[in-house]
Amino acid sequence: RDLHSFPTRRSSDLWQTTTEETLRVVVDAPLARAMAEQASGFSAHYPATSIDVVPERSGKTLLSLLRRQSGAVIVNGNLTAQEDSLLRQFRRPGRKEPVARDAIICIVNRQSPLDTITVQRLSALLSGKNQTGTGLRAWTSRNDFRLLATLRMVLDGDGKELYAMQCDSDSMLFRQVASDPSALGLLYLSSYRTLALSETEKKRVRMLQVASNATGSRAVPVSEQYLFDGRYPLGTPVYYIYVPGTPLAAGFGSWLSRNGQKTFERNYLAPIRQVPRTIILK
């Protein structure tokens, strides 16, 4: 049954099922809160269904689908060529759909003289040659495989080594930057917005505006509008991946792509497309 055409919510019209249907969705950990909101909205609309959202380290998320330990996964950023190849080797090849937008952000200590950075300068900083002349040191979380893979693609260095200091978690990364004026931290916006930080702690760091390498480009802050129009150079897609043939997995994907866009607009992820507005003219 094509769940891409779910009816409006009426008890007599709901998806008919004799037993409660459950879909296990493994997600990159920073996306868990946003996806739990989506799962709650979906199950409220279709009470006979249950979406079990399971957070996981980004290097293991897709593995759960490949091992058939989940019915779908949600990953942040682009898949590597090897991962795409593995998805195609399924008896039914996996389907990958962009459903939201996130971004890689650069954070610095409040005392840092930097306000902006270019993609070229960031690439030089991660080359291991420290060509920026500022004494900056890049820091990342050692557990975020997806961020590192996406950075290689964004910086046109797929396959090249990236050189950065590493912390054991995003919270430790934040505290490193908060205490070190020479540190530049790289993490997902979703990670930053889901860290358990006090307002006092948050005031100890700043987000840099980022400029692309295009001639005449200006540095812009990360914002929903700049993610939509592509002006923020470190924007990343959030993908929903499943194996076609499971109606509930297809139905939840349809929900994320349509009804769920309004939920993304309200939480810490940006929707993949702008939600239509109804204007009442009097």
N, C-alpha and C positions, 0 to 999 in steps of 0.2 A: 504494500500500500504506500502511496506517495504521501509522506507526511509533510511535504513542502506546501500542501494546501490544507493545513489544519483549519477547521471551522472556528467560528467565534465561540466564546465560552457559554455553552448552555448544557445543562446536565444531560439532556436527551441527545446532544450532538457530539459528546465527547468521544474520543478514540475508544472504541470498544475493545475490551480485553477481559478475559475471564480471571486472570490473576494479575497481581501487581507486577509491573515491569520495572526493572532496575537497570540503569546504565552506569557502569563504572568509568569515570573520566579522570585520568591522571593528568595533572597540570604542573607546569613549572611553578615552584612555590610562591613567587611574588604575585602570581595571577590568581591564587586560590580564593582570596576574599571576593574579588570581582566575579569569579565564576560561581562561587557559592550563591551570590545574589541572583545570578542568571538561573541557576538550578532551582532556587526557591520560587522564582517567578514562573518557570516552566511547569513545575509540579503543582503550583497553585492553579494554573490554567488547565492542566491535565492531571487531576487527582489520582488517576490509576497508575501514574508513573513516578519514579523516584530516580534522581540523578545523584550519584555518590561521587563527590569531588574529592580527589586524593592528591595532596601536594607532594611533589617529589623534586629532587635535585635535577637541574636541567640536563645533565648528561645521561640521566636514566629515564626521562619521561617517555621518549619515543620507543625505548627498549621495551616498555611494558606492552605497547601495541604489537610490536614485532613478535613478542613472546606470547601474544594472545592473553595477557593478564588484564587487559582493559578493553573496553569497547570503543574508546576514543581517547585522544590526547589533545592537549592544548599547549603549544610551545610558543615561546617568545623569540622572534627573529627568524632569519632564514635557515633552512636546512642545508647541510653540506651536500656536496655531490654524491658522497658515499651513502648518506641517509636517503636521498631521493632514489638512488639505485636500489637500496634495500626495500623501499616501499613498492617499487615496481615489480619486485620478485614475488609478491603475494600471488596466490591463486586468483584472488580478486585484488588488483592493485589498489593501494591506499589512495584515498581522495584527500586533497589538501585545499582548504578554503580559508582565505583571509577573513577574519571576523572583527578585528579591532586593531588599534594602533597604539604603540608604545614608543619609547625613545631611549637612547643611550644619553646620559647626561654627564657633564663634567663638573665636579664640585671642588672648590678650593677653600682654604682657610679664610676666615673673615679678614685677616691681616694681609692676604696676598695682594700684590699690586695688579694682578690680572683681572680684567673684566670680560675679555673676549678671547676666543681662540679660533684658529682656522683648521680645517680638516688637514691641510698640508702640515701645519705645525704639530698637530696631534700625531700624525703619521710619523713625523721625524722623532717626536718624543718616544714613540713606541718602537722605533727602529733599533734602539740600543746604542745609538750614537750621540744622544743628547745634544742635538743640533739646535735646540731652541735658545741656548745662551742664557737661560734664566735660572739654571740650577734646579729646575722642576724635576720631580720624580713621579712617574705614573704608578698608581696603585689599583689593583683589581682584586676581586674575590677569587680565590683558587677554585672554588666549587662551581663557578658559573661558566660551564662549558659553552652554553649558548651565546653568552655575551661575547666571549672571545672569538667564536666562529663568525658571529655577525660583524664584529669589528673588522675582521680580516676582509670581509666582502665590502663593507662600507668604505674602507681605506684602500680599496683596489689592491689588496695584498693577499688574496686567497692563496693559502699554502705557505705564506711567509711566516717566519717566527715573529711573535710579538714579545717585547721585553718590558716587563713591569714588575714592580714589587707586589707581593701577594699577602692578603690577609685571609684568615680562616672563614670569615663571614662578612656580609654587607654591613652589619652593625659595627664590627671591628674596623672595617674600612672607613666608615663614617667617623669613628672616634680617632682614627689615625689622622685623617684630614683635619679634624677639629683641633688637634694638638700640634700639627706640623705645618708651618707656613710654606714649606717647599713641596708639599704633597698635592697631587692632582688625582682625585678619585674618579673612576669610571664605573658606573653602575646603571641599571635600568631605572627609569623614572618610577615604574611600578614598585621596584624594590625600595626606593627612597621613600615613597609615600606610604609604604606599609611597615616601615621600621617603627618600633616602639621607642619614640624619642620625645623628650619634653620640649616645650617651646624654647626654653633656655638653651638646650643642646642644639636645636635647629638654627638658632641665631649665630652659632659659632662657625657656620659654613655658608658659602654662597654658590649658586649655580652660575656657570659662565654662559654667556651668549656664544653661539657658534656660527661661523661663516663657512660657506663652501669655498672651493678653489676657483670658482668661476670669476672671470674678470668683472669687477664692479659689484660683486655680491657684498652684502652687508651682514654683519653678525645679528642673529635674531635669537630671542629667548625661546625655550620650548613652550609651545602653546597648541591648543587644539587646532586653531586656524592654520598655523604654520606647519603642523603635521599633515593637514588636509591638502594644502597646496604644494607641499614638497619643499618649502623654503627652509625648514629646519633640516640640516644635512644628515643628522644622525637618527632620523625616524626609522622605526622598525615595525614590520607587520606582526600581528599575533595570529597564528594559524590554528584552526580546528582540523584535526586529521582523524579519519576513520576509514573503515573498510566497508564499501557499499554492500548492501544485502541485509543489513540490520535496520529495520524500520525506525526503532527508537533512536539509534545513532544518527540516522538521516534527519529525523524530526527535530532533534535537539540542535543539529547544525543549521537547519532552516530557521529555528527560533533565534539563534544567535545572529544570523544574517538579516533578520527582519525585525520582529518584535523586540529582540534584545538590544538593538542599536540604541534605543532610548535609554536603556539601563546603563550602557557603556558611556553615554553622554553625561550621565549623572554621577558616575563613580570616577575612579582614578585612571581608567583607560579611556582613550578616545575611540569613538565609533569609526568604522572603516568608511562609512559614507555619511554625509550630513543628513540628519533626520528632517523630513519635510515638516514645514510649519503651516498651520491653518490660520489664515488671516481673515477675520470677520470684518467686512466692510459695511459701514452703516450709512 
